[in-house]
Amino acid sequence: MSFKWPSKAPQEVLDYSFDWSRLLETSTNILSATWLIKYEGQPSVAFPVTTTVYGLTNNAQSINGKVTTIFLASGALNRNYTLTCQIQDSLGRTTERTVSIAIRER
């Protein structure tokens, strides 16, 4: 299943989140979150913090309880990106969610 986040303009720095609470048991915590990025026709690649890949920048990222957040900056105008967040929880399970985001002028 793929989700869609609201678009952003290239000059904006905005935060986007996944809330994993519906998937994780009450006593389970997120231990790590890894972000990947894909651009139309290009391979999915690692998207670590403070890097720019395919024109989009991962300014920062965080884990707060059962919510993972990424702060996105820049981005090529009229380009659509696909981001994947892979998490590992305190029970050793891994799962991921994929989302698309468009870069549009406001």
C-alpha positions in Angstrom: 0.0 0.0 0.0 1.3 3.4 -0.9 0.4 6.7 0.8 0.5 10.2 -0.5 1.7 13.3 1.4 0.7 16.8 0.5 3.0 18.5 -2.1 5.7 21.0 -1.1 7.4 23.9 -3.0 11.1 23.7 -3.6 11.8 26.6 -1.2 9.9 25.0 1.7 11.3 22.9 4.5 8.5 20.7 5.8 8.2 17.8 8.1 6.3 14.6 7.1 5.5 11.7 9.5 4.4 8.1 9.7 2.5 7.1 12.8 3.2 3.4 13.5 1.0 3.1 16.6 -1.7 1.0 14.8 1.0 -1.6 13.8 3.0 -1.8 17.0 2.0 -3.3 20.3 1.7 -1.0 23.3 5.0 -2.0 24.8 6.9 -2.1 21.5 9.3 0.7 20.6 10.9 1.8 17.3 14.6 1.2 17.5 15.7 2.5 14.1 14.3 4.1 11.0 16.0 4.0 7.6 14.7 6.2 4.8 15.0 5.4 1.0 14.2 7.6 -2.0 13.2 6.7 -5.5 12.6 9.0 -8.4 10.7 8.0 -11.5 12.7 5.4 -13.4 15.6 5.6 -11.0 16.6 3.0 -8.5 15.6 3.2 -4.8 18.7 4.4 -2.8 19.5 5.2 0.8 18.4 8.7 1.9 20.4 9.4 5.1 20.1 12.7 7.0 21.8 15.8 5.6 22.0 14.4 2.1 20.5 15.5 -1.2 19.4 12.7 -3.6 17.7 13.3 -6.9 17.4 17.0 -5.9 15.5 16.4 -2.6 17.2 17.0 0.7 16.7 15.1 4.0 17.3 18.0 6.4 16.7 15.9 9.5 14.8 12.9 10.8 13.5 11.7 14.1 11.8 9.0 16.1 9.4 10.1 18.7 7.6 7.3 20.4 5.8 5.4 17.6 6.2 8.3 15.0 9.0 8.6 12.5 9.4 12.1 10.9 11.6 13.3 8.0 12.2 17.0 7.3 12.4 17.6 3.6 13.9 20.6 1.8 14.5 21.6 -1.9 13.3 19.2 -4.5 13.1 19.6 -8.3 10.0 21.4 -9.5 7.3 19.2 -11.0 9.1 16.0 -9.9 7.4 13.2 -8.0 9.4 11.3 -5.4 8.7 8.0 -3.6 10.0 7.7 -0.1 10.2 4.5 2.0 10.6 4.4 5.7 11.8 1.0 7.1 11.7 0.5 10.8 13.0 -2.1 13.2 11.1 -2.5 16.5 12.1 -3.7 20.0 10.8 -7.2 19.2 13.2 -7.5 16.2 10.6 -7.1 13.6 11.0 -4.9 10.5 8.4 -3.3 8.4 8.1 -0.5 5.9 5.7 2.1 4.5 6.0 3.9 1.2 4.7 7.3 0.3 4.8 9.6 -2.7 5.4 13.4 -2.6 5.2 15.9 -5.4 7.2 19.1 -5.7 4.9 21.9 -6.9 5.1 25.7 -6.9 2.7 27.3 -4.4 
